[in-house]
Each structure stands twice: as structure tokens, then as C-alpha cells.
Amino acid sequence: MLPRFLLQAGNDLCMLDERFILSVPMNYQLIPKDLRPIAEKVEAGQRISEADAIALFGSNDLNALGMIANVLRERKNGNYATYIHNRYINYSNVCILSCQFCAFAAKKRDAHAFEYAIDEIISAVRQALPVGITEVHMVGGLHPSLKKEWYLDLLRRLRALNPDLHIKAFTAIEVRHFAERIFRMPIRDTLETLRDAGLSSITGGGAEIFDSAVRDQICRGKETAAEWLDVHRIWHQMGGRSTCTMLYGHIETMAQRVDHLRQLRQLQDETGGFTGFIPFAFEPSQSHGVLANFKRASAFDQLRNLAVSRTYLDNIDHLTAYWVSLGLPLAQVSLSYGVDDLHGTILEEKIFHMAGATTPQQQTVADLEHAIREAGRVPLQRDSYYRHLNGAGRPSRPNERKLVCA
């Protein structure tokens, strides 16, 4: 059991709920000398630079990196760790692109190609609603022949199932595909049409690594970094929210990772529309060409990447450990390296598993809560905006410190 701390509130003696921990000064004896100026910045609430982030990536002192990241994690989120009860839908993997890193996409005649009918999707979500899901998360390939009304009918029918269900769907590249090839509308008009049909938020997938030289080798023909950022910028300007991602552990350098984070932080400074950051490691087992001989990112690199991301992205409140990529045991450990969220129950995932992931395809609420408690954190279910849900399924104020007064 975590300790409770006594506080004086007016004339009453109060206890700070164990879900919140008091800020403890950093033990600088455990921080290498070359990292102490960075640690001092973080503890003082100052922004670190790109050079600082590169220095953190260059450190092999994983515990020091976790200690620094934990300062920002607990300042933003206390001792809570969250999860969402959601259902994944990959509606089709048929795609006009052939990204070098992707084992998910297929051409229509490929043996592994699939495409769900709207009735099948509605049935899968309907079956998940009694279990308690609050979100359906839906992405697919850039399908060459599905029509505008197919997507709009799908959204309308999902919305009709439950007006409170959060429909988180489509990556930035899917939105551009709709706008340019299917809806034949400007990006903003396309997003407004999707929102009117029931779309609640867009997903952060497809960001990969923003550097153009890297993109030319791993996803030639995909949208540019500027185009990815612009879709999210427009959505944020419309009042929408989204997550952001990074696919790392392939040909990119540490400097290119930092540049990716820099561009995300810069857009967040501009719009404030990102709710959380979700990095995931490249799955190499089904790769080919320039990526064929890569080894999967080590547990060390994954924890370091999370810790540095948490420390650098000071304006994005939440950092999610995608257990589908990490595995639940390492995701649990990451709660001490800057992470405050373990993503969701998922119920079904295809993209990473078709690339070779051997993790389970779903987790139960009990499993996620047990992992969080074992890590010394307090589990809470969240909604799609990372707001904590109370027992009635309504959002509570996520950072409200609760005092129990005698």
C-alpha cells in the first residue's frame, strides 16, 4: 500500500489520497554529471532543447533517464496510470501503396487481402458494447475502390449503435486519400463531412519518422511530414483532438528521432490538439529490402525512447506504452520511465500481428489493472481524451487532487 501524507488544510487535518504522491526532490547523486544540467531544467519546469534530448539518447544510464522522466510524469499525472476499454477494427488491408516497412497492406488479389462488409463491422462493435467499450478504433489501407458513401454509412451506423460511443478513426494519410481521390474535397471539408457523419477523433498513425530521407526508404509514396502535420493542424483548428505517434527502431538516427519529436512539440505549441504520444518499435520479422536484416529494438532502447520522449514532449500531457508492441510486462516496467497510460483492451489488432508481433491480440481490464497495481501505480479507466472515468462512466477532472479531511 502506498503511504498517505498528512497536510494542513485550514483548521482541518487532511490526508492526501495515495493516488497522488508528493513531489520528492531528485537525488542528483544518482544522476551522471553530464545529465545533471538537464535534470535541473526538468525539475525547474524548464523546456529541454534538441541538444539535451540527443544527450539523453546518448546515455546508457537507464535508471537516471527514468528518474528524470518520472518528474514530468508525476507532475502531470500524479500516481495514476490509465487504460481505455476499446475495440479495434481494421476494416481492410487493401492499399494502393506498398510501403517498404509494412506487412499489413495488400493488393486485392493477394492471398492475405481482406475487406470487411459494413454489416460485419457493425456486428463486431455491437457485440463489444455490452462488455463496456467506450471507443472503437478503426483504421485501414488506402482502398482503391470503396466509395464516399461506404465510409459515411459506416460512420452513421456506428453512431446509431450508441450516441456515446467514441469513434476514433482514420490516419492522416487515409484522410488525404479520401480528400484527394474519393470525396474530392479540400481536407477541411472532408474532415467536416466525416465529423458530421459521426467521427469523434482521428488517429495518430502514419507519422513513422518525419525525416524525408528516411521516408524515401521505408514508405516511398506516402504523404510527407508536412502533409501529415497539416491534416492534424486542420483537425485541431476545427476543435478536434488526436494522438500522435512515431515508428522507430529501423534506419533512423537518434537525431532524426529528436527532429520528429521537435516537429510534434512545435505543432502542439501551435494547436494544443494532441492528447497523447504513442511511440512503437518497428516489427522486422516480415520485412524485406533495406529493412530485411534489422533486429527488433531492444527493451533497453524502448524504455530509453519512452523516457526521452516524456522528458522532451513537455506540452503533451500523456505518454502511452503500446503493449501490443512492447508486450505487457515491458509496458508495465515503462510506468517507471515516464509512461502514464497502457493504451487499451484492444479486443483485436492486425497491423502489428501481421508484421510478426507475438503479443496477445487483447487484454482484459483485470489484466491491465493488475499490471498497473504491480508497478505501484493506481489504475483508472479513461476515455478517448485521457479523462478519468468515474464509476458511472463519466469523465472526472484528471488532475484534481482529492483531500480526505477528518
C-alpha positions as CSV (number, residue, x, y, z in Angstrom):
1,M,0.0,0.0,0.0
2,L,1.3,3.4,-0.9
3,P,1.7,5.8,2.0
4,R,-0.7,8.7,2.7
5,F,0.7,12.1,3.6
6,L,-0.8,14.4,6.2
7,L,-1.4,18.0,5.1
8,Q,-2.8,21.0,6.9
9,A,-5.9,22.5,5.2
10,G,-7.2,25.5,7.0
11,N,-8.0,24.3,10.5
12,D,-8.6,20.7,9.4
13,L,-6.1,17.9,9.3
14,C,-6.3,16.2,5.8
15,M,-4.7,13.3,4.2
16,L,-3.5,13.4,0.6
17,D,-5.0,10.4,-1.2
18,E,-2.4,7.8,-2.0
19,R,-3.3,8.1,-5.7
20,F,-1.2,11.3,-5.6
21,I,2.4,11.5,-4.4
22,L,4.2,14.5,-3.1
23,S,7.0,15.8,-5.3
24,V,10.2,14.4,-4.0
25,P,13.5,16.3,-4.8
26,M,15.6,14.4,-7.3
27,N,18.6,12.6,-5.9
28,Y,21.3,14.1,-8.0
29,Q,23.9,11.6,-6.7
30,L,22.1,9.1,-8.9
31,I,22.3,11.3,-12.0
32,P,25.5,11.3,-14.1
33,K,27.2,14.7,-14.0
34,D,26.7,15.2,-17.8
35,L,22.9,14.8,-17.3
36,R,22.5,16.9,-14.2
37,P,22.0,20.2,-16.0
38,I,19.2,18.6,-18.0
39,A,17.7,17.1,-14.8
40,E,17.9,20.6,-13.2
41,K,16.0,22.1,-16.1
42,V,13.3,19.4,-15.8
43,E,12.9,19.8,-12.1
44,A,12.7,23.6,-12.5
45,G,9.9,23.2,-15.1
46,Q,12.1,24.4,-18.0
47,R,12.0,23.1,-21.5
48,I,14.9,21.0,-22.7
49,S,16.5,21.6,-26.1
50,E,17.1,19.2,-29.0
51,A,20.7,19.0,-28.0
52,D,19.6,18.0,-24.5
53,A,17.4,15.3,-26.0
54,I,20.2,13.9,-28.1
55,A,22.4,13.8,-24.9
56,L,19.7,11.8,-23.2
57,F,19.5,9.4,-26.1
58,G,23.3,9.0,-25.8
59,S,23.1,8.0,-22.2
60,N,23.2,4.3,-21.1
61,D,22.1,5.1,-17.6
62,L,18.6,3.9,-18.0
63,N,17.7,4.5,-14.3
64,A,18.8,8.1,-14.5
65,L,16.7,8.6,-17.6
66,G,13.7,7.1,-15.9
67,M,14.2,9.3,-12.8
68,I,14.3,12.4,-14.9
69,A,11.2,11.4,-17.0
70,N,9.3,10.5,-13.8
71,V,9.5,14.1,-12.6
72,L,7.4,15.2,-15.5
73,R,5.2,12.2,-15.5
74,E,4.2,12.7,-11.9
75,R,3.9,16.4,-12.2
76,K,1.3,15.9,-15.0
77,N,-0.4,12.8,-13.9
78,G,0.3,12.1,-10.2
79,N,0.5,8.4,-9.5
80,Y,-2.4,7.4,-11.8
81,A,-1.9,5.1,-14.7
82,T,-4.8,4.7,-17.2
83,Y,-6.2,2.4,-19.8
84,I,-9.1,2.6,-22.2
85,H,-11.7,-0.1,-22.9
86,N,-11.8,-0.2,-26.7
87,R,-12.4,-2.3,-29.7
88,Y,-10.0,-2.3,-32.7
89,I,-11.4,-2.6,-36.2
90,N,-9.0,-2.9,-39.2
91,Y,-11.7,-2.7,-41.9
92,S,-9.5,-3.6,-44.8
93,N,-5.8,-4.0,-45.6
94,V,-6.2,-3.4,-49.4
95,C,-4.0,-0.5,-50.2
96,I,-2.7,1.4,-53.2
97,L,0.7,2.0,-51.5
98,S,3.5,-0.5,-51.0
99,C,5.4,0.9,-48.0
100,Q,8.7,-1.0,-47.6
101,F,8.2,-1.5,-43.8
102,C,4.5,-2.6,-44.0
103,A,3.5,-6.2,-43.8
104,F,-0.2,-5.3,-43.3
105,A,-1.1,-3.8,-46.8
106,A,-2.1,-6.0,-49.7
107,K,-3.3,-5.8,-53.2
108,K,-6.8,-7.1,-53.9
109,R,-5.6,-10.4,-55.4
110,D,-3.1,-11.1,-52.6
111,A,-3.9,-14.2,-50.5
112,H,-3.7,-12.2,-47.3
113,A,-6.0,-9.4,-48.5
114,F,-9.2,-8.8,-46.5
115,E,-12.1,-6.4,-46.6
116,Y,-15.0,-6.4,-44.0
117,A,-18.5,-5.5,-45.0
118,I,-20.2,-2.8,-43.1
119,D,-22.6,-5.3,-41.6
120,E,-19.7,-7.4,-40.2
121,I,-18.1,-4.3,-38.6
122,I,-21.4,-3.2,-37.0
123,S,-21.9,-6.7,-35.7
124,A,-18.4,-6.8,-34.1
125,V,-18.9,-3.5,-32.4
126,R,-22.5,-4.3,-31.3
127,Q,-21.1,-7.5,-29.6
128,A,-18.5,-5.4,-27.8
129,L,-20.8,-2.7,-26.4
130,P,-22.2,-4.9,-23.6
131,V,-18.7,-5.7,-22.5
132,G,-18.3,-1.9,-21.7
133,I,-16.2,-0.5,-24.5
134,T,-16.2,3.3,-24.8
135,E,-14.2,3.6,-28.0
136,V,-14.0,1.9,-31.4
137,H,-10.6,2.5,-33.0
138,M,-10.7,2.0,-36.8
139,V,-8.1,2.3,-39.5
140,G,-7.3,0.5,-42.8
141,G,-5.4,0.7,-46.0
142,L,-5.9,3.2,-48.8
143,H,-8.6,1.2,-50.5
144,P,-8.7,1.9,-54.3
145,S,-12.5,1.3,-54.8
146,L,-14.5,1.9,-51.7
147,K,-16.8,4.9,-52.2
148,K,-17.6,8.0,-50.2
149,E,-21.0,6.7,-49.1
150,W,-19.4,3.5,-47.8
151,Y,-17.3,5.4,-45.3
152,L,-20.1,7.8,-44.4
153,D,-22.7,5.0,-44.0
154,L,-20.2,3.1,-41.8
155,L,-19.8,6.1,-39.5
156,R,-23.5,6.8,-39.4
157,R,-24.4,3.2,-38.5
158,L,-21.7,3.1,-35.8
159,R,-23.0,6.3,-34.3
160,A,-26.5,4.9,-34.4
161,L,-25.4,2.0,-32.2
162,N,-24.6,4.2,-29.3
163,P,-24.5,8.0,-29.4
164,D,-21.9,8.0,-26.6
165,L,-19.5,5.6,-28.4
166,H,-16.3,7.5,-29.3
167,I,-15.4,6.7,-32.9
168,K,-11.7,7.2,-33.3
169,A,-10.8,6.5,-36.9
170,F,-8.6,7.1,-39.9
171,T,-4.9,8.2,-40.1
172,A,-3.8,11.4,-41.7
173,I,-2.9,9.6,-44.9
174,E,-6.4,8.0,-45.0
175,V,-7.9,11.4,-44.7
176,R,-5.8,12.7,-47.5
177,H,-6.7,9.7,-49.6
178,F,-10.4,10.4,-49.0
179,A,-10.0,14.1,-49.8
180,E,-7.9,13.7,-53.0
181,R,-9.3,10.5,-54.6
182,I,-12.7,9.7,-53.1
183,F,-14.5,12.7,-51.7
184,R,-12.6,15.2,-54.0
185,M,-12.9,17.9,-51.4
186,P,-10.4,20.1,-49.5
187,I,-9.0,18.5,-46.3
188,R,-11.1,20.7,-44.0
189,D,-14.4,19.9,-45.9
190,T,-13.5,16.2,-45.9
191,L,-13.0,16.3,-42.1
192,E,-16.2,18.2,-41.6
193,T,-18.1,15.7,-43.7
194,L,-16.6,12.8,-41.7
195,R,-17.4,14.6,-38.4
196,D,-21.0,15.2,-39.4
197,A,-21.4,11.5,-40.1
198,G,-20.1,10.6,-36.6
199,L,-16.3,10.8,-36.5
200,S,-15.1,11.8,-33.0
201,S,-11.4,12.0,-33.4
202,I,-8.6,10.9,-35.8
203,T,-5.8,8.6,-35.1
204,G,-2.1,9.4,-34.9
205,G,-0.9,6.6,-37.2
206,G,1.2,7.0,-40.3
207,A,3.7,9.5,-38.8
208,E,6.5,7.0,-39.0
209,I,9.7,9.1,-38.9
210,F,9.3,12.6,-40.4
211,D,12.8,12.9,-42.0
212,S,12.3,12.9,-45.7
213,A,15.4,10.7,-46.4
214,V,14.1,8.1,-44.0
215,R,10.6,8.2,-45.5
216,D,12.0,7.7,-49.0
217,Q,13.5,4.4,-47.9
218,I,10.7,3.0,-45.7
219,C,7.5,4.5,-47.1
220,R,8.1,6.0,-50.5
221,G,5.0,7.5,-51.9
222,K,3.3,8.1,-48.6
223,E,2.4,11.7,-47.5
224,T,5.2,14.0,-46.4
225,A,5.8,15.0,-42.8
226,A,4.3,18.4,-43.6
227,E,1.2,16.8,-45.1
228,W,0.7,14.6,-42.0
229,L,1.1,17.6,-39.7
230,D,-1.2,19.7,-41.8
231,V,-4.1,17.2,-41.5
232,H,-3.7,17.2,-37.7
233,R,-3.4,21.0,-37.7
234,I,-6.6,21.5,-39.6
235,W,-8.4,19.0,-37.4
236,H,-7.2,20.8,-34.3
237,Q,-8.2,24.1,-35.7
238,M,-11.7,22.6,-36.1
239,G,-11.7,21.9,-32.4
240,G,-10.8,18.2,-32.8
241,R,-8.3,16.2,-30.8
242,S,-5.9,13.5,-31.9
243,T,-3.0,11.4,-30.8
244,C,0.5,11.4,-32.4
245,T,2.9,8.6,-33.0
246,M,6.5,7.6,-34.0
247,L,7.7,4.4,-35.6
248,Y,11.3,3.9,-34.5
249,G,14.0,1.2,-34.4
250,H,14.8,0.9,-38.1
251,I,17.1,3.1,-40.2
252,E,16.6,6.3,-38.4
253,T,19.3,8.0,-36.3
254,M,18.8,9.4,-32.8
255,A,19.0,12.9,-34.3
256,Q,16.2,12.0,-36.6
257,R,14.1,10.8,-33.7
258,V,14.7,14.1,-31.9
259,D,13.7,16.0,-35.0
260,H,10.5,14.0,-35.2
261,L,9.7,14.9,-31.6
262,R,10.6,18.5,-32.3
263,Q,8.0,18.8,-35.0
264,L,5.4,17.2,-32.8
265,R,6.2,19.6,-30.0
266,Q,6.1,22.6,-32.4
267,L,2.6,21.7,-33.7
268,Q,1.4,21.1,-30.1
269,D,2.7,24.6,-29.2
270,E,0.6,25.9,-32.1
271,T,-2.6,24.0,-31.6
272,G,-2.7,22.1,-28.3
273,G,-4.7,19.4,-30.0
274,F,-2.6,16.3,-29.2
275,T,-3.9,14.3,-26.3
276,G,-1.1,11.8,-26.1
277,F,2.0,10.4,-27.7
278,I,2.3,6.7,-28.7
279,P,5.7,5.5,-29.9
280,F,6.1,2.0,-31.2
281,A,9.1,-0.1,-32.3
282,F,9.4,-1.4,-35.9
283,E,8.4,-5.1,-36.3
284,P,11.1,-6.5,-38.6
285,S,10.2,-10.2,-38.9
286,Q,8.2,-9.9,-42.1
287,S,10.2,-7.0,-43.6
288,H,12.1,-7.0,-46.8
289,G,14.6,-4.9,-48.8
290,V,16.5,-2.3,-46.9
291,L,14.8,-3.4,-43.6
292,A,15.2,-7.1,-44.0
293,N,18.1,-7.6,-41.7
294,F,17.2,-5.3,-38.9
295,K,16.8,-6.7,-35.3
296,R,13.9,-5.6,-33.2
297,A,14.5,-2.7,-30.8
298,S,15.8,-3.9,-27.5
299,A,13.9,-3.5,-24.3
300,F,16.6,-1.0,-23.3
301,D,16.1,1.1,-26.4
302,Q,12.3,1.0,-26.0
303,L,12.5,2.2,-22.4
304,R,15.0,4.9,-23.2
305,N,12.9,6.1,-26.1
306,L,9.9,6.4,-23.8
307,A,11.8,8.2,-21.1
308,V,13.4,10.7,-23.6
309,S,10.1,11.3,-25.3
310,R,8.4,12.0,-22.0
311,T,11.1,14.5,-21.0
312,Y,11.2,16.3,-24.3
313,L,7.4,16.5,-25.1
314,D,6.6,18.8,-22.1
315,N,3.5,20.1,-23.8
316,I,1.8,16.7,-24.4
317,D,0.2,15.5,-21.2
318,H,0.1,11.8,-21.8
319,L,2.6,9.1,-22.9
320,T,1.2,5.7,-23.9
321,A,3.1,2.4,-23.8
322,Y,1.6,0.4,-26.7
323,W,1.6,-3.0,-25.1
324,V,0.8,-4.6,-28.5
325,S,4.3,-3.6,-29.5
326,L,6.2,-3.8,-26.1
327,G,4.4,-6.7,-24.6
328,L,2.5,-6.2,-21.3
329,P,5.4,-7.0,-19.0
330,L,7.7,-4.3,-20.5
331,A,4.8,-1.9,-20.7
332,Q,4.4,-2.4,-17.0
333,V,8.0,-1.6,-16.4
334,S,7.7,1.5,-18.5
335,L,5.4,3.0,-15.9
336,S,8.6,3.9,-14.1
337,Y,10.1,5.5,-17.3
338,G,7.7,8.3,-18.0
339,V,4.6,6.4,-19.1
340,D,1.2,7.1,-17.6
341,D,-1.1,5.0,-19.9
342,L,-1.1,1.4,-21.1
343,H,-3.5,2.0,-24.1
344,G,-6.5,-0.3,-24.1
345,T,-8.1,-3.7,-24.1
346,I,-7.9,-3.6,-28.0
347,L,-10.0,-6.8,-28.5
348,E,-8.4,-7.4,-31.9
349,E,-5.3,-6.0,-33.7
350,K,-4.0,-6.9,-37.1
351,I,-1.3,-4.4,-38.2
352,F,1.4,-5.4,-35.8
353,H,0.5,-9.0,-35.7
354,M,0.6,-9.4,-39.4
355,A,4.1,-7.8,-39.2
356,G,5.1,-10.6,-36.8
357,A,4.1,-9.4,-33.3
358,T,3.6,-12.3,-30.9
359,T,1.9,-10.4,-28.2
360,P,-1.8,-11.3,-27.4
361,Q,-4.5,-9.7,-29.5
362,Q,-6.3,-8.3,-26.5
363,Q,-6.1,-7.7,-22.8
364,T,-8.8,-7.8,-20.1
365,V,-9.5,-4.9,-17.8
366,A,-8.4,-7.1,-14.9
367,D,-5.0,-7.8,-16.6
368,L,-4.3,-4.1,-17.3
369,E,-5.4,-3.1,-13.7
370,H,-3.3,-5.8,-12.2
371,A,-0.2,-4.8,-14.2
372,I,-0.7,-1.2,-13.1
373,R,-1.0,-2.1,-9.4
374,E,2.0,-4.3,-9.5
375,A,4.0,-1.4,-10.9
376,G,3.0,0.7,-7.8
377,R,0.6,2.9,-9.7
378,V,-3.1,3.4,-9.3
379,P,-5.3,2.1,-12.2
380,L,-8.1,4.2,-13.7
381,Q,-10.1,3.7,-16.8
382,R,-10.0,6.7,-19.1
383,D,-12.0,8.0,-22.1
384,S,-10.6,8.8,-25.6
385,Y,-9.4,12.2,-24.4
386,Y,-7.4,10.7,-21.4
387,R,-10.0,12.0,-19.0
388,H,-10.6,9.7,-16.0
389,L,-13.9,7.9,-15.8
390,N,-15.7,7.5,-12.6
391,G,-18.0,4.6,-11.7
392,A,-20.8,6.0,-13.8
393,G,-18.7,6.1,-16.9
394,R,-18.5,9.9,-16.8
395,P,-15.2,11.8,-17.1
396,S,-13.8,13.3,-13.9
397,R,-11.2,16.0,-13.7
398,P,-8.0,14.1,-14.4
399,N,-5.5,16.1,-12.2
400,E,-7.8,17.1,-9.3
401,R,-6.0,16.4,-6.1
402,K,-8.5,14.8,-3.6
403,L,-8.2,15.6,0.0
404,V,-9.8,13.3,2.6
405,C,-10.5,15.5,5.7
406,A,-11.1,14.3,9.2
